[in-house]
């Protein structure tokens, strides 16, 4: 009977541990984080419901990352209307080469307001901007938030935009998976070769690929990261 009680206690503790580990979190800095349930994000701000029921909001520029439903969103700089700002990017692949995405269709209901206030419009234009050392995103890709106020946590329905990063080799570059450009395949191929170009085997396979989707791009990046740990 004693062993049965101990087994029950063990599984109860295991269940509690699993529940805690599955909780969302906002990592402010190393060793400094809050746990709770993320309510949503508009890429610039994340809102999290804390264990005491209160709601906290964190701007991308003030935190390192947040965990939401098993996914990681990291703070990265991006040019918005010729100004460098910080937005949350979802981690798609991580390793020697990183793949991130940012959605133009994230939505999060605005909190109840006690009184109305005037807020400036926020606009994002990714297509013609530059990042870091002056490398343009290119491809005519853009995210336009100009018709929405930042505190509304609403963006127009849109697409996911993907960015490729290889630390130490310059800024992130766009991978125009959802672009409608006629030379989309050539642009994707060029982006992959730019960041994976030191692996000749992969370069050969990339050059032979006639059409790219996000799963194929992830497969190439995963293969590169596996071979270059």
C-alpha positions as CSV (number, residue, x, y, z in Angstrom):
1,X,0.0,0.0,0.0
2,X,2.9,2.3,0.9
3,X,4.5,1.8,-2.5
4,X,1.2,2.5,-4.3
5,X,0.9,5.8,-2.4
6,X,4.4,6.7,-3.3
7,X,3.8,5.9,-7.0
8,X,0.6,8.1,-7.0
9,X,2.6,11.0,-5.3
10,X,5.4,10.6,-7.9
11,X,2.9,10.9,-10.8
12,X,1.2,13.8,-9.2
13,X,4.5,15.6,-8.9
14,X,5.4,14.7,-12.4
15,X,2.1,16.1,-13.7
16,X,2.7,19.4,-11.7
17,X,6.2,19.7,-13.1
18,X,5.0,19.1,-16.7
19,X,2.2,21.7,-16.2
20,X,4.7,24.3,-15.0
21,X,7.2,23.6,-17.8
22,X,4.5,23.9,-20.4
23,X,3.6,27.4,-19.2
24,X,4.3,30.4,-21.4
25,X,7.0,32.8,-20.3
26,X,8.5,36.1,-21.2
27,X,12.3,36.2,-20.8
28,X,13.3,39.8,-20.0
29,X,17.0,39.0,-19.5
30,X,19.2,36.0,-18.5
31,X,17.7,34.6,-15.3
32,X,15.0,37.2,-15.3
33,X,11.6,36.0,-16.6
34,X,7.9,35.9,-15.8
35,X,5.5,32.9,-16.3
36,X,1.9,32.9,-17.3
37,X,-0.3,32.5,-20.3
38,X,0.5,34.6,-23.3
39,X,-2.6,36.3,-24.6
40,X,-1.2,37.4,-28.0
41,X,1.2,39.6,-29.8
42,X,1.2,42.2,-32.5
43,X,4.9,41.6,-33.2
44,X,5.8,44.8,-31.3
45,X,4.3,44.0,-28.0
46,X,3.4,40.7,-26.2
47,X,0.7,40.5,-23.6
48,X,0.8,37.8,-20.8
49,X,-1.6,36.9,-18.1
50,X,0.3,36.2,-14.9
51,X,-0.5,33.6,-12.4
52,X,-2.2,36.1,-10.1
53,X,-4.6,37.0,-12.9
54,X,-3.1,40.3,-13.8
55,X,-2.1,41.3,-17.3
56,X,1.4,42.5,-18.2
57,X,2.6,43.9,-21.5
58,X,6.2,43.9,-22.7
59,X,7.6,45.7,-25.7
60,X,9.9,43.7,-28.0
61,X,12.7,46.2,-27.4
62,X,12.6,45.6,-23.7
63,X,12.8,41.8,-23.6
64,X,14.9,39.0,-25.2
65,X,12.2,36.6,-26.2
66,X,9.0,34.9,-25.2
67,X,7.7,31.3,-25.2
68,X,4.1,30.7,-26.5
69,X,2.5,27.3,-27.1
70,X,5.9,25.7,-27.4
71,X,7.2,28.2,-29.9
72,X,9.9,30.8,-29.3
73,X,9.7,34.4,-30.4
74,X,12.9,36.4,-30.3
75,X,13.4,40.2,-30.4
76,X,15.2,41.3,-33.6
77,X,15.9,44.7,-35.1
78,X,14.1,45.6,-38.4
79,X,13.9,48.8,-40.4
80,X,10.5,50.4,-40.3
81,X,10.0,53.5,-42.4
82,X,13.8,54.1,-42.4
83,X,14.0,53.7,-38.6
84,X,15.6,50.8,-36.9
85,X,13.0,49.2,-34.5
86,X,12.6,45.9,-32.7
87,X,10.0,43.3,-33.5
88,X,9.2,39.7,-32.3
89,X,10.2,37.0,-34.8
90,X,9.1,33.4,-34.5
91,X,12.0,30.9,-34.5
92,X,11.5,28.3,-37.3
93,X,15.0,26.8,-37.4
94,X,18.0,27.4,-35.1
95,X,21.6,26.5,-35.4
96,X,24.6,27.6,-37.5
97,X,21.9,29.2,-39.7
98,X,18.7,30.6,-38.3
99,X,15.3,30.9,-40.0
100,X,12.7,33.3,-38.6
101,X,9.3,34.3,-39.6
102,X,7.1,37.3,-38.8
103,X,3.4,37.4,-39.6
104,X,1.4,40.3,-40.9
105,X,-1.8,38.6,-39.7
106,X,-1.2,38.4,-35.9
107,X,-4.2,39.7,-34.0
108,X,-4.7,40.4,-30.3
109,X,-7.8,42.0,-28.9
110,X,-7.3,45.4,-27.4
111,X,-7.7,45.7,-23.6
112,X,-10.7,47.6,-22.3
113,X,-9.9,51.3,-22.1
114,X,-11.1,53.5,-19.2
115,X,-10.9,56.5,-21.5
116,X,-10.1,57.2,-25.1
117,X,-6.7,58.5,-26.1
118,X,-5.0,59.7,-29.2
119,X,-2.3,57.3,-30.5
120,X,-0.1,57.7,-33.5
121,X,-0.3,55.3,-36.4
122,X,2.4,52.7,-36.8
123,X,3.5,51.8,-40.3
124,X,5.9,49.0,-41.4
125,X,7.4,48.9,-44.9
126,X,9.8,46.0,-45.3
127,X,10.1,45.9,-49.0
128,X,12.3,48.9,-49.7
129,X,14.0,49.3,-46.4
130,X,17.5,48.4,-45.3
131,X,18.8,46.4,-42.4
132,X,21.9,46.8,-40.4
133,X,24.7,47.6,-42.8
134,X,22.5,48.8,-45.6
135,X,21.4,45.6,-47.2
136,X,17.9,45.9,-48.5
137,X,15.2,43.2,-47.9
138,X,14.2,43.4,-51.6
139,X,11.5,41.5,-53.4
140,X,8.9,44.2,-53.0
141,X,7.7,42.5,-49.8
142,X,5.9,44.8,-47.4
143,X,3.9,44.8,-44.2
144,X,1.6,47.8,-43.8
145,X,0.3,48.6,-40.4
146,X,-0.4,52.2,-41.2
147,X,-4.2,51.9,-40.8
148,X,-4.0,50.5,-37.3
149,X,-3.0,51.8,-34.0
150,X,-0.3,49.9,-32.1
151,X,-2.4,49.6,-29.0
152,X,-5.2,47.9,-31.0
153,X,-3.0,44.9,-31.4
154,X,-4.5,44.3,-34.8
155,X,-2.8,43.8,-38.2
156,X,-4.5,43.3,-41.5
157,X,-4.8,39.8,-42.8
158,X,-1.6,39.0,-44.7
159,X,1.3,36.6,-45.1
160,X,4.2,35.1,-43.2
161,X,7.6,36.6,-44.1
162,X,10.7,34.6,-43.7
163,X,14.2,35.7,-42.9
164,X,17.5,33.9,-43.0
165,X,20.4,34.7,-40.6
166,X,23.9,33.3,-40.3
167,X,25.6,35.0,-37.4
168,X,28.8,36.7,-38.3
169,X,28.0,36.9,-42.0
170,X,26.0,40.1,-42.1
171,X,22.3,41.0,-41.6
172,X,19.3,38.8,-42.1
173,X,18.0,38.4,-45.6
174,X,14.5,37.8,-46.8
175,X,13.5,34.4,-48.2
176,X,10.5,35.4,-50.3
177,X,8.5,32.2,-50.0
178,X,5.1,34.0,-50.3
179,X,6.2,36.5,-52.8
180,X,4.3,36.8,-56.1
181,X,7.4,37.9,-58.0
182,X,8.1,36.2,-61.3
183,X,11.7,35.5,-60.2
184,X,10.7,34.2,-56.7
185,X,12.5,30.9,-57.2
186,X,15.7,32.6,-58.2
187,X,15.5,34.9,-55.2
188,X,15.0,32.0,-52.8
189,X,17.8,30.1,-54.4
190,X,20.1,33.1,-54.1
191,X,19.2,33.6,-50.5
192,X,19.9,30.0,-49.6
193,X,23.2,30.0,-51.4
194,X,24.3,33.2,-49.8
195,X,23.9,31.7,-46.3
196,X,24.6,28.0,-47.0
197,X,27.1,28.5,-49.8
198,X,30.0,26.9,-48.0
199,X,28.4,23.5,-48.2
200,X,28.9,22.5,-51.8
201,X,26.7,19.4,-51.6
202,X,23.8,21.5,-50.5
203,X,24.5,24.2,-53.1
204,X,24.3,21.5,-55.8
205,X,21.0,20.3,-54.6
206,X,19.7,23.9,-54.2
207,X,20.7,24.7,-57.8
208,X,18.8,21.6,-59.0
209,X,15.6,22.5,-57.1
210,X,13.0,24.0,-59.5
211,X,10.4,25.1,-56.9
212,X,10.7,26.0,-53.2
213,X,8.1,25.8,-50.5
214,X,8.7,26.5,-46.8
215,X,9.1,22.8,-45.9
216,X,11.8,22.5,-48.5
217,X,13.6,25.6,-47.3
218,X,13.5,24.3,-43.7
219,X,14.8,20.9,-44.9
220,X,17.9,22.6,-46.5
221,X,18.5,24.7,-43.3
222,X,18.1,21.7,-41.1
223,X,20.5,19.6,-43.2
224,X,23.1,22.4,-43.0
225,X,22.7,22.8,-39.3
226,X,23.0,19.1,-38.7
227,X,26.3,19.0,-40.7
228,X,27.7,22.2,-39.2
229,X,27.2,21.8,-35.4
